[in-house]
Amino acid sequence: MILSDTERKIIESSIRDIPDFPKPGIVFKDITTILNNAKAYGVLMNHLYQRYKEYNLDYIAGIDARGFIFGAALAQMLGIGFVPIRKKGKLPYTTISEKYSLEYGVDEVEVHIDAFSAIPKARVLMIDDLIATGGTANAAANLINQAGATCVESCFIMGLTFLEGIKKLEEKTPVYTLIEVD
């Protein structure tokens, strides 16, 4: 299931462009404006529910931090569990972690070691707001698999196709983006 033209227009019109953030020459795509627009957020969440209701998912894994907003809501709508994939040092229990490269260094994400253990071979949808270079998403997909689950698809509200992170992630899992920016 893909977005209809009407759904796409509603969602796209609620995304704000912030020029020169976080540095000159970059146009930041601010999706927080979807959240305070009840119509756009409703269209988005209904679309995600319709797309994933037949996937036989066991969990939604949301990437820190905007993935929590969409993932937790979708998990509740689907009647399944939600698992946060956090930045290093934010989870209180035993974790597994995965490092990934940034243009300016290295970062790390982690998940509880037993996050998916209640359901053997759990089927997981990973979700976040945006995929750019794919470093965080690839690390998160690796964590899901290391924790004994299967990342059946990765979902992003927006994909920056010119940075090729989608292509890298597609080597591990199918990728669905609602809106692509070339």
C-alpha positions as protocol buffer text, in pm:
chain_id: "A"
residue {
  index: 1
  type: MET
  ca { x: 0 y: 0 z: 0 }
}
residue {
  index: 2
  type: ILE
  ca { x: 136 y: 339 z: -99 }
}
residue {
  index: 3
  type: LEU
  ca { x: 17 y: 689 z: -16 }
}
residue {
  index: 4
  type: SER
  ca { x: -258 y: 833 z: -229 }
}
residue {
  index: 5
  type: ASP
  ca { x: -188 y: 1171 z: -389 }
}
residue {
  index: 6
  type: THR
  ca { x: -428 y: 1334 z: -143 }
}
residue {
  index: 7
  type: GLU
  ca { x: -259 y: 1170 z: 159 }
}
residue {
  index: 8
  type: ARG
  ca { x: 85 y: 1269 z: 29 }
}
residue {
  index: 9
  type: LYS
  ca { x: -22 y: 1633 z: -16 }
}
residue {
  index: 10
  type: ILE
  ca { x: -165 y: 1649 z: 337 }
}
residue {
  index: 11
  type: ILE
  ca { x: 152 y: 1507 z: 491 }
}
residue {
  index: 12
  type: GLU
  ca { x: 399 y: 1697 z: 272 }
}
residue {
  index: 13
  type: SER
  ca { x: 222 y: 2029 z: 331 }
}
residue {
  index: 14
  type: SER
  ca { x: 267 y: 1983 z: 706 }
}
residue {
  index: 15
  type: ILE
  ca { x: 647 y: 1940 z: 688 }
}
residue {
  index: 16
  type: ARG
  ca { x: 845 y: 2257 z: 751 }
}
residue {
  index: 17
  type: ASP
  ca { x: 1176 y: 2337 z: 578 }
}
residue {
  index: 18
  type: ILE
  ca { x: 1440 y: 2503 z: 798 }
}
residue {
  index: 19
  type: PRO
  ca { x: 1718 y: 2651 z: 581 }
}
residue {
  index: 20
  type: ASP
  ca { x: 2079 y: 2640 z: 700 }
}
residue {
  index: 21
  type: PHE
  ca { x: 2018 y: 2397 z: 988 }
}
residue {
  index: 22
  type: PRO
  ca { x: 2221 y: 2244 z: 1143 }
}
residue {
  index: 23
  type: LYS
  ca { x: 2479 y: 2418 z: 924 }
}
residue {
  index: 24
  type: PRO
  ca { x: 2481 y: 2648 z: 620 }
}
residue {
  index: 25
  type: GLY
  ca { x: 2365 y: 2488 z: 295 }
}
residue {
  index: 26
  type: ILE
  ca { x: 2148 y: 2220 z: 458 }
}
residue {
  index: 27
  type: VAL
  ca { x: 1768 y: 2237 z: 438 }
}
residue {
  index: 28
  type: PHE
  ca { x: 1638 y: 2054 z: 746 }
}
residue {
  index: 29
  type: LYS
  ca { x: 1305 y: 1873 z: 702 }
}
residue {
  index: 30
  type: ASP
  ca { x: 1117 y: 1935 z: 1028 }
}
residue {
  index: 31
  type: ILE
  ca { x: 854 y: 1663 z: 1079 }
}
residue {
  index: 32
  type: THR
  ca { x: 755 y: 1789 z: 1425 }
}
residue {
  index: 33
  type: THR
  ca { x: 494 y: 1999 z: 1245 }
}
residue {
  index: 34
  type: ILE
  ca { x: 317 y: 1676 z: 1145 }
}
residue {
  index: 35
  type: LEU
  ca { x: 267 y: 1605 z: 1514 }
}
residue {
  index: 36
  type: ASN
  ca { x: 82 y: 1927 z: 1594 }
}
residue {
  index: 37
  type: ASN
  ca { x: -137 y: 1895 z: 1285 }
}
residue {
  index: 38
  type: ALA
  ca { x: -411 y: 1652 z: 1390 }
}
residue {
  index: 39
  type: LYS
  ca { x: -529 y: 1591 z: 1034 }
}
residue {
  index: 40
  type: ALA
  ca { x: -180 y: 1518 z: 895 }
}
residue {
  index: 41
  type: TYR
  ca { x: -83 y: 1298 z: 1191 }
}
residue {
  index: 42
  type: GLY
  ca { x: -411 y: 1109 z: 1162 }
}
residue {
  index: 43
  type: VAL
  ca { x: -365 y: 1053 z: 788 }
}
residue {
  index: 44
  type: LEU
  ca { x: -9 y: 935 z: 848 }
}
residue {
  index: 45
  type: MET
  ca { x: -94 y: 694 z: 1131 }
}
residue {
  index: 46
  type: ASN
  ca { x: -400 y: 555 z: 950 }
}
residue {
  index: 47
  type: HIS
  ca { x: -187 y: 492 z: 641 }
}
residue {
  index: 48
  type: LEU
  ca { x: 76 y: 309 z: 849 }
}
residue {
  index: 49
  type: TYR
  ca { x: -192 y: 104 z: 1022 }
}
residue {
  index: 50
  type: GLN
  ca { x: -350 y: 3 z: 690 }
}
residue {
  index: 51
  type: ARG
  ca { x: -10 y: -89 z: 546 }
}
residue {
  index: 52
  type: TYR
  ca { x: 109 y: -299 z: 839 }
}
residue {
  index: 53
  type: LYS
  ca { x: -208 y: -456 z: 981 }
}
residue {
  index: 54
  type: GLU
  ca { x: -159 y: -773 z: 772 }
}
residue {
  index: 55
  type: TYR
  ca { x: 219 y: -806 z: 822 }
}
residue {
  index: 56
  type: ASN
  ca { x: 179 y: -1039 z: 1123 }
}
residue {
  index: 57
  type: LEU
  ca { x: 421 y: -827 z: 1325 }
}
residue {
  index: 58
  type: ASP
  ca { x: 520 y: -901 z: 1684 }
}
residue {
  index: 59
  type: TYR
  ca { x: 691 y: -570 z: 1766 }
}
residue {
  index: 60
  type: ILE
  ca { x: 761 y: -222 z: 1641 }
}
residue {
  index: 61
  type: ALA
  ca { x: 1116 y: -101 z: 1709 }
}
residue {
  index: 62
  type: GLY
  ca { x: 1147 y: 278 z: 1708 }
}
residue {
  index: 63
  type: ILE
  ca { x: 1478 y: 457 z: 1669 }
}
residue {
  index: 64
  type: ASP
  ca { x: 1563 y: 731 z: 1920 }
}
residue {
  index: 65
  type: ALA
  ca { x: 1385 y: 971 z: 1935 }
}
residue {
  index: 66
  type: ARG
  ca { x: 1126 y: 1051 z: 1668 }
}
residue {
  index: 67
  type: GLY
  ca { x: 1083 y: 684 z: 1587 }
}
residue {
  index: 68
  type: PHE
  ca { x: 940 y: 651 z: 1938 }
}
residue {
  index: 69
  type: ILE
  ca { x: 653 y: 885 z: 1853 }
}
residue {
  index: 70
  type: PHE
  ca { x: 541 y: 703 z: 1540 }
}
residue {
  index: 71
  type: GLY
  ca { x: 639 y: 354 z: 1655 }
}
residue {
  index: 72
  type: ALA
  ca { x: 468 y: 356 z: 1993 }
}
residue {
  index: 73
  type: ALA
  ca { x: 145 y: 490 z: 1844 }
}
residue {
  index: 74
  type: LEU
  ca { x: 150 y: 233 z: 1563 }
}
residue {
  index: 75
  type: ALA
  ca { x: 227 y: -52 z: 1804 }
}
residue {
  index: 76
  type: GLN
  ca { x: -75 y: 45 z: 2013 }
}
residue {
  index: 77
  type: MET
  ca { x: -295 y: 61 z: 1703 }
}
residue {
  index: 78
  type: LEU
  ca { x: -176 y: -285 z: 1596 }
}
residue {
  index: 79
  type: GLY
  ca { x: -204 y: -432 z: 1946 }
}
residue {
  index: 80
  type: ILE
  ca { x: 164 y: -532 z: 1965 }
}
residue {
  index: 81
  type: GLY
  ca { x: 469 y: -441 z: 2172 }
}
residue {
  index: 82
  type: PHE
  ca { x: 703 y: -148 z: 2123 }
}
residue {
  index: 83
  type: VAL
  ca { x: 1081 y: -164 z: 2168 }
}
residue {
  index: 84
  type: PRO
  ca { x: 1298 y: 150 z: 2184 }
}
residue {
  index: 85
  type: ILE
  ca { x: 1636 y: 153 z: 2015 }
}
residue {
  index: 86
  type: ARG
  ca { x: 1823 y: 415 z: 2215 }
}
residue {
  index: 87
  type: LYS
  ca { x: 2141 y: 613 z: 2201 }
}
residue {
  index: 88
  type: LYS
  ca { x: 2423 y: 467 z: 2411 }
}
residue {
  index: 89
  type: GLY
  ca { x: 2381 y: 491 z: 2788 }
}
residue {
  index: 90
  type: LYS
  ca { x: 2003 y: 552 z: 2800 }
}
residue {
  index: 91
  type: LEU
  ca { x: 1872 y: 202 z: 2874 }
}
residue {
  index: 92
  type: PRO
  ca { x: 1879 y: 74 z: 3234 }
}
residue {
  index: 93
  type: TYR
  ca { x: 1918 y: -302 z: 3180 }
}
residue {
  index: 94
  type: THR
  ca { x: 2176 y: -522 z: 3004 }
}
residue {
  index: 95
  type: THR
  ca { x: 2210 y: -416 z: 2643 }
}
residue {
  index: 96
  type: ILE
  ca { x: 2372 y: -503 z: 2315 }
}
residue {
  index: 97
  type: SER
  ca { x: 2506 y: -216 z: 2109 }
}
residue {
  index: 98
  type: GLU
  ca { x: 2616 y: -131 z: 1758 }
}
residue {
  index: 99
  type: LYS
  ca { x: 2851 y: 148 z: 1652 }
}
residue {
  index: 100
  type: TYR
  ca { x: 2813 y: 338 z: 1328 }
}
residue {
  index: 101
  type: SER
  ca { x: 3006 y: 609 z: 1146 }
}
residue {
  index: 102
  type: LEU
  ca { x: 2906 y: 969 z: 1119 }
}
residue {
  index: 103
  type: GLU
  ca { x: 3061 y: 1235 z: 900 }
}
residue {
  index: 104
  type: TYR
  ca { x: 3229 y: 1371 z: 1214 }
}
residue {
  index: 105
  type: GLY
  ca { x: 3300 y: 1056 z: 1417 }
}
residue {
  index: 106
  type: VAL
  ca { x: 3129 y: 749 z: 1559 }
}
residue {
  index: 107
  type: ASP
  ca { x: 2803 y: 704 z: 1749 }
}
residue {
  index: 108
  type: GLU
  ca { x: 2631 y: 404 z: 1903 }
}
residue {
  index: 109
  type: VAL
  ca { x: 2279 y: 270 z: 1957 }
}
residue {
  index: 110
  type: GLU
  ca { x: 2164 y: -6 z: 2186 }
}
residue {
  index: 111
  type: VAL
  ca { x: 1869 y: -224 z: 2276 }
}
residue {
  index: 112
  type: HIS
  ca { x: 1791 y: -440 z: 2578 }
}
residue {
  index: 113
  type: ILE
  ca { x: 1937 y: -785 z: 2529 }
}
residue {
  index: 114
  type: ASP
  ca { x: 1597 y: -944 z: 2600 }
}
residue {
  index: 115
  type: ALA
  ca { x: 1383 y: -693 z: 2407 }
}
residue {
  index: 116
  type: PHE
  ca { x: 1233 y: -955 z: 2176 }
}
residue {
  index: 117
  type: SER
  ca { x: 1278 y: -1271 z: 2385 }
}
residue {
  index: 118
  type: ALA
  ca { x: 909 y: -1313 z: 2475 }
}
residue {
  index: 119
  type: ILE
  ca { x: 835 y: -1425 z: 2117 }
}
residue {
  index: 120
  type: PRO
  ca { x: 1081 y: -1663 z: 1948 }
}
residue {
  index: 121
  type: LYS
  ca { x: 1189 y: -1540 z: 1604 }
}
residue {
  index: 122
  type: ALA
  ca { x: 984 y: -1223 z: 1650 }
}
residue {
  index: 123
  type: ARG
  ca { x: 885 y: -1028 z: 1339 }
}
residue {
  index: 124
  type: VAL
  ca { x: 982 y: -663 z: 1383 }
}
residue {
  index: 125
  type: LEU
  ca { x: 908 y: -345 z: 1193 }
}
residue {
  index: 126
  type: MET
  ca { x: 1173 y: -78 z: 1246 }
}
residue {
  index: 127
  type: ILE
  ca { x: 1054 y: 283 z: 1218 }
}
residue {
  index: 128
  type: ASP
  ca { x: 1202 y: 631 z: 1224 }
}
residue {
  index: 129
  type: ASP
  ca { x: 1121 y: 974 z: 1088 }
}
residue {
  index: 130
  type: LEU
  ca { x: 1398 y: 1003 z: 830 }
}
residue {
  index: 131
  type: ILE
  ca { x: 1669 y: 805 z: 656 }
}
residue {
  index: 132
  type: ALA
  ca { x: 1966 y: 997 z: 519 }
}
residue {
  index: 133
  type: THR
  ca { x: 2304 y: 820 z: 506 }
}
residue {
  index: 134
  type: GLY
  ca { x: 2161 y: 513 z: 679 }
}
residue {
  index: 135
  type: GLY
  ca { x: 2419 y: 475 z: 954 }
}
residue {
  index: 136
  type: THR
  ca { x: 2176 y: 473 z: 1245 }
}
residue {
  index: 137
  type: ALA
  ca { x: 1920 y: 262 z: 1058 }
}
residue {
  index: 138
  type: ASN
  ca { x: 2176 y: -1 z: 960 }
}
residue {
  index: 139
  type: ALA
  ca { x: 2304 y: -23 z: 1317 }
}
residue {
  index: 140
  type: ALA
  ca { x: 1946 y: -56 z: 1447 }
}
residue {
  index: 141
  type: ALA
  ca { x: 1862 y: -330 z: 1195 }
}
residue {
  index: 142
  type: ASN
  ca { x: 2175 y: -518 z: 1303 }
}
residue {
  index: 143
  type: LEU
  ca { x: 2067 y: -491 z: 1667 }
}
residue {
  index: 144
  type: ILE
  ca { x: 1722 y: -631 z: 1594 }
}
residue {
  index: 145
  type: ASN
  ca { x: 1877 y: -932 z: 1426 }
}
residue {
  index: 146
  type: GLN
  ca { x: 2145 y: -975 z: 1697 }
}
residue {
  index: 147
  type: ALA
  ca { x: 1870 y: -978 z: 1959 }
}
residue {
  index: 148
  type: GLY
  ca { x: 1717 y: -1285 z: 1791 }
}
residue {
  index: 149
  type: ALA
  ca { x: 1439 y: -1117 z: 1596 }
}
residue {
  index: 150
  type: THR
  ca { x: 1389 y: -1051 z: 1226 }
}
residue {
  index: 151
  type: CYS
  ca { x: 1361 y: -700 z: 1086 }
}
residue {
  index: 152
  type: VAL
  ca { x: 1091 y: -764 z: 825 }
}
residue {
  index: 153
  type: GLU
  ca { x: 1084 y: -404 z: 700 }
}
residue {
  index: 154
  type: SER
  ca { x: 1213 y: -58 z: 783 }
}
residue {
  index: 155
  type: CYS
  ca { x: 974 y: 234 z: 756 }
}
residue {
  index: 156
  type: PHE
  ca { x: 1061 y: 603 z: 733 }
}
residue {
  index: 157
  type: ILE
  ca { x: 832 y: 901 z: 696 }
}
residue {
  index: 158
  type: MET
  ca { x: 1092 y: 1060 z: 469 }
}
residue {
  index: 159
  type: GLY
  ca { x: 1389 y: 933 z: 271 }
}
residue {
  index: 160
  type: LEU
  ca { x: 1668 y: 1151 z: 136 }
}
residue {
  index: 161
  type: THR
  ca { x: 1746 y: 940 z: -170 }
}
residue {
  index: 162
  type: PHE
  ca { x: 2043 y: 1149 z: -283 }
}
residue {
  index: 163
  type: LEU
  ca { x: 2240 y: 1032 z: 24 }
}
residue {
  index: 164
  type: GLU
  ca { x: 2193 y: 663 z: -68 }
}
residue {
  index: 165
  type: GLY
  ca { x: 2120 y: 536 z: 284 }
}
residue {
  index: 166
  type: ILE
  ca { x: 1813 y: 357 z: 153 }
}
residue {
  index: 167
  type: LYS
  ca { x: 2025 y: 154 z: -89 }
}
residue {
  index: 168
  type: LYS
  ca { x: 2263 y: 50 z: 192 }
}
residue {
  index: 169
  type: LEU
  ca { x: 1978 y: -54 z: 421 }
}
residue {
  index: 170
  type: GLU
  ca { x: 1800 y: -248 z: 146 }
}
residue {
  index: 171
  type: GLU
  ca { x: 2091 y: -493 z: 158 }
}
residue {
  index: 172
  type: LYS
  ca { x: 1958 y: -600 z: 501 }
}
residue {
  index: 173
  type: THR
  ca { x: 1583 y: -543 z: 493 }
}
residue {
  index: 174
  type: PRO
  ca { x: 1308 y: -405 z: 270 }
}
residue {
  index: 175
  type: VAL
  ca { x: 1265 y: -29 z: 308 }
}
residue {
  index: 176
  type: TYR
  ca { x: 944 y: 172 z: 282 }
}
residue {
  index: 177
  type: THR
  ca { x: 949 y: 551 z: 269 }
}
residue {
  index: 178
  type: LEU
  ca { x: 630 y: 753 z: 250 }
}
residue {
  index: 179
  type: ILE
  ca { x: 797 y: 1059 z: 99 }
}
residue {
  index: 180
  type: GLU
  ca { x: 1125 y: 1068 z: -93 }
}
residue {
  index: 181
  type: VAL
  ca { x: 1337 y: 1376 z: -146 }
}
residue {
  index: 182
  type: ASP
  ca { x: 1584 y: 1369 z: -437 }
}
